[in-house]
Amino acid sequence: FETGWRYGKGTARCVVRPASTAEVATALQVCGRHGARVVPQGANTGLVAASTPDASGAMVVLSLERLNRTIDVDVRGRTVRVDGGVLLSQLNERLARDGFWFPVDLGADPQIGAMVATNTGGTRLLKYGDVRHNLLGLEVVLGDGRVLPLPNRLRKNNTGLDAKQLFVGTT
């Protein structure tokens, strides 16, 4: 948790490993109450040391590794709902059973939540677009622990502001 895949090494105050959205919300509420800085950590495959704590020993690592249980495929709608901690390889393994695959392809095996946070493009970007173009809905836990549901199953939804886009590519 304190050493990055390629770069970055720090000291964590502690590591929190939530297994649900509610547990993420609780962890962020507690950290906020105590003024603790939080660094989210996915599969830790990044190359820019963004998922490791600094050397201060004051940062809480929020590991998303246990948020990996949900992979609900809607074959008719050609959509899938996943937890943010699901690995790209897990998603593609499940989708393959129904003849599908996620078009964003990378040399690493990141978690889907990290792919959303960085708006990953990958080697098929020109043909299939980045994560933003393949994302219909989102559930976000804000820094104060509030949960912001931004569900959508429609490819084209012009009912107003597409608020989920405010969270895609923010890292």
C-alpha positions in Angstrom: 0.0 0.0 0.0 3.0 2.3 0.6 4.9 1.5 -2.6 3.8 2.2 -6.1 4.1 -0.3 -9.0 7.0 1.7 -10.5 7.4 5.0 -8.6 6.4 6.4 -5.3 7.1 5.2 -1.8 5.6 6.8 1.3 4.3 6.1 4.8 0.6 5.7 5.5 -1.2 6.8 8.7 -3.4 3.7 8.1 -5.0 1.7 5.3 -8.8 1.5 5.0 -10.2 -1.4 2.9 -13.9 -0.8 2.4 -16.1 -3.5 0.7 -19.1 -1.3 -0.1 -20.2 2.2 -1.0 -21.5 2.7 2.5 -18.1 1.7 4.0 -16.3 4.1 1.7 -18.7 6.9 2.8 -18.1 6.1 6.5 -14.4 6.1 6.0 -14.4 9.5 4.3 -16.7 10.9 7.0 -14.3 9.7 9.7 -11.3 11.1 7.9 -13.0 14.4 7.3 -13.9 14.7 11.0 -10.3 14.2 12.0 -8.8 16.3 9.2 -7.0 13.3 7.7 -5.8 13.5 4.1 -6.9 10.6 1.9 -5.2 9.0 -1.1 -7.4 6.6 -3.1 -5.6 3.5 -4.3 -6.9 1.1 -7.0 -4.8 -1.7 -8.4 -1.7 0.6 -7.9 -0.6 0.1 -11.6 -0.1 3.8 -12.3 3.2 5.2 -13.4 3.0 8.7 -11.8 3.0 7.9 -8.1 -0.5 9.2 -7.6 -1.8 6.3 -5.6 0.8 6.2 -2.9 1.0 8.2 0.3 3.7 10.9 0.8 6.4 10.5 3.4 4.6 12.4 6.1 2.9 9.4 7.7 -0.3 11.5 7.8 -2.2 10.2 4.8 -4.9 7.5 4.9 -4.7 5.0 2.0 -8.3 4.2 0.8 -7.8 0.9 -1.0 -10.6 0.0 -3.4 -9.4 -3.6 -3.8 -12.4 -5.1 -2.0 -14.9 -3.2 -4.1 -14.8 -5.9 -6.7 -18.0 -8.0 -6.2 -20.5 -6.6 -8.7 -20.3 -7.4 -12.4 -24.0 -7.3 -13.6 -24.3 -7.8 -17.4 -27.4 -6.7 -19.2 -27.1 -8.7 -22.4 -30.1 -7.1 -24.1 -29.1 -3.6 -23.2 -25.5 -4.3 -24.0 -24.4 -2.7 -20.7 -22.7 -3.8 -17.5 -22.7 -2.4 -14.0 -19.5 -2.9 -12.0 -18.0 -2.0 -8.7 -15.1 0.5 -8.9 -12.6 -2.1 -7.7 -13.2 -4.6 -10.4 -10.1 -5.3 -12.5 -10.2 -4.8 -16.2 -9.2 -8.5 -16.7 -12.1 -9.6 -14.4 -14.6 -7.5 -16.4 -13.4 -8.8 -19.7 -13.4 -12.4 -18.4 -17.0 -12.0 -17.4 -18.1 -10.2 -20.6 -16.5 -12.9 -22.7 -19.1 -15.4 -21.6 -21.7 -13.4 -23.5 -19.5 -12.5 -26.4 -18.6 -9.0 -25.3 -15.5 -7.1 -24.2 -14.6 -3.7 -22.9 -13.0 -1.8 -25.7 -10.5 0.2 -23.6 -7.3 -1.8 -23.8 -4.2 -1.2 -21.6 -0.9 -2.8 -20.9 -1.7 -2.9 -17.2 -4.6 -4.5 -15.3 -6.2 -1.4 -13.6 -9.4 -1.2 -11.6 -12.4 0.2 -13.4 -12.8 3.0 -10.9 -9.2 4.2 -11.6 -9.9 4.0 -15.3 -12.9 6.3 -14.8 -10.9 8.7 -12.6 -8.1 9.0 -15.2 -10.4 8.7 -18.3 -8.1 6.1 -19.7 -7.9 5.8 -23.5 -5.7 2.8 -24.3 -4.6 1.4 -27.6 -8.0 1.3 -29.1 -8.8 5.0 -28.4 -9.2 6.2 -32.0 -11.7 3.4 -32.8 -13.7 3.1 -29.6 -13.0 6.2 -27.6 -11.9 6.6 -24.0 -13.6 5.6 -20.8 -15.8 8.7 -21.0 -17.3 7.6 -24.2 -18.1 4.1 -22.8 -19.6 5.2 -19.5 -23.3 5.6 -19.0 -23.7 6.1 -15.2 -21.7 6.5 -12.1 -22.0 6.4 -8.3 -19.7 8.9 -6.5 -18.8 9.2 -2.9 -17.9 12.8 -2.2 -15.1 13.9 0.2 -17.5 14.5 3.1 -19.0 11.0 2.7 -22.2 11.9 0.8 -23.1 9.4 -1.9 -24.1 11.0 -5.2 -25.9 8.5 -7.5 -25.7 9.4 -11.1 -27.3 6.3 -12.8 -28.1 6.2 -16.4 -28.7 3.3 -18.8 -29.4 5.4 -21.8 -26.8 5.9 -24.5 -28.4 9.3 -25.4 -29.9 11.2 -22.5 -30.5 14.9 -23.2 -32.6 15.7 -20.1 -30.0 18.1 -18.7 -26.5 18.4 -17.3 -24.6 15.1 -17.5 -23.1 15.5 -14.0 -21.1 12.3 -14.1 -18.8 13.9 -16.6 -17.6 16.3 -13.8 -15.9 13.2 -12.2 -14.5 11.5 -15.2 -10.8 12.2 -15.7 -10.4 14.2 -12.5 -7.2 12.5 -11.4 
